[in-house]
Amino acid sequence: MRFLFLTQYYPPEPGAASLRLQAMAHQLQRHGHEVEVVTAFPHHLGAKRRGGRRWQWLLTEEVSGIPVVRTWIWAVSPGRFWFRLLNYFSFVFTSFFGLLKSRRPDYVIIESPPLFLGITAYVYGWLKRVPYILSVSDLWPESAIALGLVKNRSLIRITRRLEHFLYRHAAYVSGVTEGICRTIQDTGTIKPERVLFFPNGVDVDLFRPQDASKDLIQRLGVENKSVFLYPGTMGYAQGLEIILDAAEILADSPDIVFLLVGEGPVKAGLQLEAQARGLTNLLFEPLQPVERMSDYFAMARGVVVPLRRHKLFTGARPSKVFPAWAAGVPVIFAGEGEMANLIEEAGGGLVVPPEEGAGLAMAVEFLSRIKEFEWQAMGQAGRNYVLDHYTWDRIADQWLGGLHRNG
């Protein structure tokens, strides 16, 4: 079959969605299918500064063996919601030209969010008689409402209607968590057998247990310290204030340091707050290329993965857990629900309540003090779990199996 991915984010764009879609594209190729991608020029979380072409309208290239068509997008700074909508709709418009430049596929796979991109896929599918698969990595507008980013009732009503319309007309809807899949099924807009599960996974060859980089440790000044790493997007859903609270509680433990690596809309505020509190045990690093992140995992005593306390997030599976486990590093998850159950099932870390700095501080202190063989056993349990369940080839095999069974 021939698959065409339509996504606003694709490598070198950072983030879980772009990496998951690239992994899916490679796995589809491995199974003998043809794959093409229509995406935007790099513009998000610093990718634009690493070489995005700001004023170019359209470009055809190849990324790691995958044909890619890029179209112009209006890049905006994070934090202003209405500007973000203009960012979304600029690509909704220009991506249609990318679709017309591509070969006619058997399926278009759309990544949501942004949900509005489904409009492009629906119109293209109607004109070309091509079915689409809606890949949902975050329930929208529900997540934006939960975070207080969307309050306009008219906008909420319109986007919910659009959401259900796209579910109803999709050939399949694919969710990255079981909670998302259940929520989609509960809408009653699509038959349950048309809802597929494609979770986040990990490249176990890229992320694996390895010796820490002495140069990186020296540059960061963390020699003889237990480093607790937060890697990835610094956004509203994570509730990263919990790390500042834990760092303040552990200020008198000179051998413990927190390291936050990434970018996002709340990073500047976190840095100002850390400075105001006088936290010297909290370090910030810029966003790193994915291939360099293995060095950061290698020096970590634990990886901290927080989420805010909200019913919607009980169905979340933060993708950063899986590379941590693949690298043999225990995880401290400050949250509830699906991810907490996975961590307890795997035995690859600790679970603490969300938004409670004292609980996180206790878990950090525990991981920093346990005996080395206990720490290694916890890390190995996590790696064994991803080897058994969350390698990309295993995930893709199961997804394609569901597609073929119901096709």
C-alpha positions in Angstrom: 0.0 0.0 0.0 1.0 3.6 -0.3 0.7 5.8 2.8 0.9 9.6 2.9 1.6 11.3 6.3 0.2 14.7 6.9 1.7 16.3 9.9 2.8 19.7 11.1 5.8 18.2 12.9 8.4 15.9 11.4 12.2 15.6 12.0 14.4 17.5 12.4 11.5 18.9 14.4 11.9 17.7 17.9 9.2 16.1 20.0 7.4 12.8 20.6 5.0 13.1 17.7 7.6 13.7 15.0 9.8 10.9 16.3 6.8 8.5 16.5 5.7 9.3 13.0 9.2 8.9 11.6 9.5 5.5 13.3 6.1 4.5 11.9 7.2 5.6 8.4 10.3 3.5 8.6 8.4 0.5 9.9 5.8 0.8 7.1 8.7 0.8 4.6 10.2 -2.3 6.3 6.9 -4.1 5.6 7.1 -3.2 1.9 4.8 -0.2 1.8 5.5 3.1 0.1 5.6 6.2 2.3 5.6 9.9 1.7 5.3 12.8 4.1 3.8 16.3 3.8 4.9 18.5 6.6 5.9 22.1 7.5 9.3 23.6 7.5 11.0 23.2 10.9 9.6 25.9 13.2 8.9 24.5 16.7 10.9 24.4 19.9 14.1 25.9 18.4 14.1 23.8 15.1 13.6 27.0 13.1 16.9 28.5 14.5 18.7 25.4 13.4 18.1 26.0 9.8 14.4 26.4 8.9 13.7 28.3 5.7 11.5 31.0 6.8 10.1 32.4 3.5 10.3 29.4 1.2 6.9 28.2 0.0 7.6 24.5 -0.9 10.5 22.1 -0.8 10.9 18.5 -1.8 13.7 16.5 0.0 14.5 13.1 1.5 14.8 12.6 5.3 16.4 9.3 6.3 15.2 7.6 3.2 11.6 9.0 3.4 10.4 11.4 0.6 9.2 14.6 2.3 7.4 17.6 0.9 7.6 20.7 3.1 5.4 23.8 2.8 5.5 27.2 4.4 4.1 27.8 7.9 3.8 31.1 9.8 6.0 30.5 12.8 5.0 32.2 16.1 6.5 32.5 19.5 4.9 30.3 22.2 2.4 31.6 24.7 -0.2 33.5 22.6 -3.1 31.2 21.8 -4.7 33.2 19.0 -1.4 33.5 17.2 -1.0 29.7 17.7 -4.3 29.3 15.8 -3.0 31.4 12.9 0.1 29.1 13.0 -2.1 26.1 12.7 -4.4 27.5 9.9 -1.4 28.7 7.8 -0.3 25.1 7.5 -3.9 23.9 7.0 -3.9 26.0 3.8 -0.4 25.5 2.5 -0.3 21.7 3.2 -3.0 21.2 0.6 -0.5 22.2 -2.1 1.9 19.7 -0.6 -0.8 17.0 -0.9 -1.4 17.9 -4.5 2.3 17.6 -5.3 2.5 14.1 -3.8 1.5 10.8 -5.4 -2.1 9.6 -4.7 -2.0 7.3 -1.7 -4.2 4.5 -0.4 -4.4 6.2 3.0 -3.6 9.6 4.3 -2.5 9.5 8.0 -3.1 12.8 9.8 -1.4 13.7 13.1 -3.6 15.5 15.6 -3.1 18.0 17.2 -3.5 20.3 15.5 -7.0 19.0 15.0 -7.6 21.5 12.2 -5.3 19.7 9.9 -8.1 17.1 9.6 -9.9 19.7 7.5 -7.2 19.5 4.8 -7.2 15.7 4.8 -11.0 15.6 4.6 -11.2 18.0 1.6 -8.3 16.2 -0.1 -9.9 12.8 0.5 -13.3 14.0 -0.8 -11.7 15.3 -4.0 -9.3 12.4 -4.6 -11.5 9.6 -3.0 -8.7 8.7 -0.6 -9.6 7.6 3.0 -7.8 9.0 6.0 -6.6 7.7 9.3 -6.7 10.2 12.1 -3.7 9.7 14.5 -4.5 11.3 17.9 -1.6 11.9 20.2 -3.6 14.4 22.4 -7.3 14.9 22.8 -8.1 18.3 21.5 -9.8 20.6 22.5 -10.1 18.7 25.8 -6.5 19.1 26.8 -6.5 22.8 26.0 -9.6 23.3 28.1 -8.1 21.3 31.0 -5.1 23.6 31.0 -7.1 26.7 30.8 -5.7 27.6 27.4 -9.1 27.7 25.7 -12.1 29.3 27.5 -14.1 30.8 24.6 -17.3 28.8 24.5 -18.0 29.3 20.9 -14.5 28.0 20.0 -15.0 25.0 22.2 -18.3 24.2 20.7 -16.9 24.5 17.1 -13.8 22.4 17.8 -15.8 19.6 19.5 -18.1 19.4 16.5 -15.1 19.3 14.2 -13.5 16.6 16.4 -16.5 14.4 16.2 -17.0 15.1 12.4 -13.4 13.9 11.7 -13.9 10.8 13.8 -17.1 10.0 12.0 -15.6 10.3 8.5 -12.3 8.6 9.2 -11.5 5.2 7.9 -9.7 4.6 11.2 -8.8 6.6 14.3 -5.5 5.7 15.9 -4.7 6.6 19.6 -1.4 6.7 21.4 -2.8 5.6 24.7 -5.5 3.2 25.8 -7.3 6.1 27.5 -7.4 8.1 24.3 -8.7 5.1 22.4 -11.5 4.6 25.1 -12.5 8.2 25.0 -12.8 8.2 21.2 -14.9 5.0 21.3 -17.1 6.5 24.0 -18.1 9.4 21.6 -20.1 6.8 19.6 -18.9 8.5 16.3 -16.9 5.5 15.1 -17.1 1.7 15.4 -14.8 0.3 18.1 -13.0 -2.0 15.6 -12.0 1.1 13.7 -10.0 2.5 16.6 -6.4 1.4 16.5 -3.7 1.6 19.2 -0.3 3.0 18.2 1.6 4.0 21.4 4.8 5.8 21.8 7.8 3.5 21.7 11.6 3.7 21.6 14.6 2.9 19.5 16.4 0.4 21.8 19.6 0.6 19.7 19.9 4.4 20.1 18.9 4.4 23.7 20.7 1.7 25.7 22.8 1.4 28.9 26.2 3.1 28.3 29.0 4.8 30.2 28.4 8.4 31.1 30.3 11.1 29.2 33.1 12.5 31.4 33.2 15.6 29.2 29.5 16.3 29.6 29.7 15.7 33.4 32.6 18.1 33.7 31.0 20.8 31.5 27.9 20.7 33.7 29.8 20.6 36.9 28.0 17.6 38.3 31.0 15.4 39.3 30.1 13.0 42.2 26.5 14.1 42.1 23.2 12.2 41.6 21.6 13.8 38.5 17.8 13.7 38.2 16.9 14.5 34.6 13.8 16.0 33.1 14.1 15.7 29.2 11.7 17.2 26.7 9.1 19.9 26.2 8.6 22.3 29.1 4.9 23.0 28.7 1.8 23.6 30.7 0.7 20.0 31.1 3.8 18.8 32.8 3.4 21.0 36.0 7.2 21.4 36.2 6.9 23.6 39.3 7.0 20.3 41.3 10.7 20.0 40.4 11.4 23.4 41.7 9.5 22.5 44.9 11.5 19.3 45.3 14.8 21.1 44.6 14.0 23.6 47.3 13.3 20.9 49.8 16.6 19.1 48.9 18.6 22.3 48.9 20.7 21.0 51.8 21.6 17.8 49.9 24.7 18.9 48.0 25.0 15.6 46.2 21.6 15.9 44.4 21.0 18.1 41.4 18.1 18.5 39.0 18.8 18.9 35.2 16.1 20.1 32.9 16.9 19.7 29.2 14.6 21.1 26.5 12.5 24.1 25.5 8.9 25.2 25.8 6.5 28.0 26.8 7.1 27.8 30.5 10.9 27.5 30.5 11.6 31.2 30.9 9.2 31.4 33.8 10.8 28.4 35.5 14.2 29.9 35.2 13.1 33.2 36.7 11.3 31.3 39.6 14.4 29.2 40.2 16.5 32.3 40.4 14.1 34.0 42.7 14.2 31.0 45.0 18.0 30.9 44.9 18.1 27.3 43.7 21.6 26.3 43.0 20.8 22.6 42.6 18.7 23.2 39.5 20.3 23.4 36.0 18.8 24.2 32.6 20.1 23.0 29.2 18.9 23.9 25.7 17.0 21.4 23.6 19.4 18.7 22.3 19.3 16.6 19.1 17.7 13.2 19.8 20.9 11.3 19.1 22.7 13.4 21.8 20.2 12.6 24.5 21.6 9.2 25.2 24.6 11.0 26.9 22.2 12.8 29.2 20.3 9.6 30.1 23.6 7.8 30.8 24.6 10.2 33.6 21.2 10.3 35.2 20.4 8.6 38.5 16.7 8.9 37.7 14.4 10.5 35.1 11.6 12.7 36.5 8.3 12.7 34.6 5.6 14.9 36.1 2.1 15.6 34.9 -0.6 17.9 36.4 -3.4 16.5 38.4 -6.4 16.3 36.1 -8.7 13.5 35.1 -7.8 14.0 31.4 -4.1 13.2 32.1 -4.8 9.9 33.8 -4.9 8.5 30.2 -1.5 9.9 29.3 1.7 8.0 28.5 4.6 10.5 28.5 7.0 9.3 25.8 10.1 10.2 27.8 9.6 7.2 30.0 10.5 4.8 27.2 14.0 6.1 26.3 14.8 6.3 30.0 13.9 2.7 30.4 15.7 1.7 27.3 18.8 3.4 28.7 18.4 1.4 31.9 17.5 4.4 34.1 14.7 4.2 36.7 11.8 6.7 36.3 10.0 8.8 38.9 6.5 9.4 37.7 4.6 12.2 39.4 1.1 11.4 38.2 -1.8 9.1 38.1 -3.5 6.6 35.8 -2.3 4.7 32.8 1.4 5.6 33.1 1.5 4.9 36.8 0.1 1.4 36.2 2.7 0.7 33.5 5.5 1.7 35.9 4.2 -0.5 38.6 3.8 -3.4 36.2 7.3 -3.0 34.8 9.0 -2.4 38.2 11.1 0.2 36.5 10.7 3.1 38.8 8.6 4.9 41.5 5.2 6.6 41.4 4.4 9.7 43.5 1.4 11.9 43.7 1.2 14.7 41.1 1.9 18.3 42.1 3.4 17.4 45.4 7.0 18.4 45.7 7.5 16.7 49.1 6.6 13.3 47.5 9.0 13.9 44.6 11.8 14.9 47.0 11.4 11.7 49.0 11.5 9.6 45.8 14.6 11.4 44.6 16.4 11.0 47.9 15.4 7.3 48.0 16.9 6.6 44.5 20.0 8.5 45.3 20.7 6.4 48.4 19.7 2.8 47.4 22.4 0.3 46.8 23.9 0.1 43.4 22.6 -3.4 42.7 19.0 -2.4 43.6 19.3 0.7 41.3 20.6 -1.5 38.4 17.8 -4.1 38.9 15.2 -1.3 38.7 16.7 0.1 35.6 17.0 -3.3 34.0 13.4 -4.1 34.7 12.4 -1.0 32.7 14.6 -2.0 29.8 13.3 -5.5 29.8 9.8 -4.1 29.7 10.3 -1.9 26.6 12.1 -4.8 24.9 9.1 -7.0 25.4 6.4 -4.4 24.6 7.6 -1.0 23.2 10.1 -1.5 20.4 8.9 0.2 17.2 8.9 -3.0 15.1 6.6 -4.7 17.7 4.2 -1.7 17.9 4.1 -1.4 14.1 3.4 -5.1 13.6 0.4 -4.9 15.9 -0.9 -1.7 14.3 -0.7 -3.1 10.8 -2.4 -6.3 12.1 -5.4 -4.2 13.2 -5.5 -2.4 9.9 -5.4 -5.7 7.9 -8.0 -7.4 10.1 -10.5 -4.6 9.6 -9.6 -3.5 6.1 
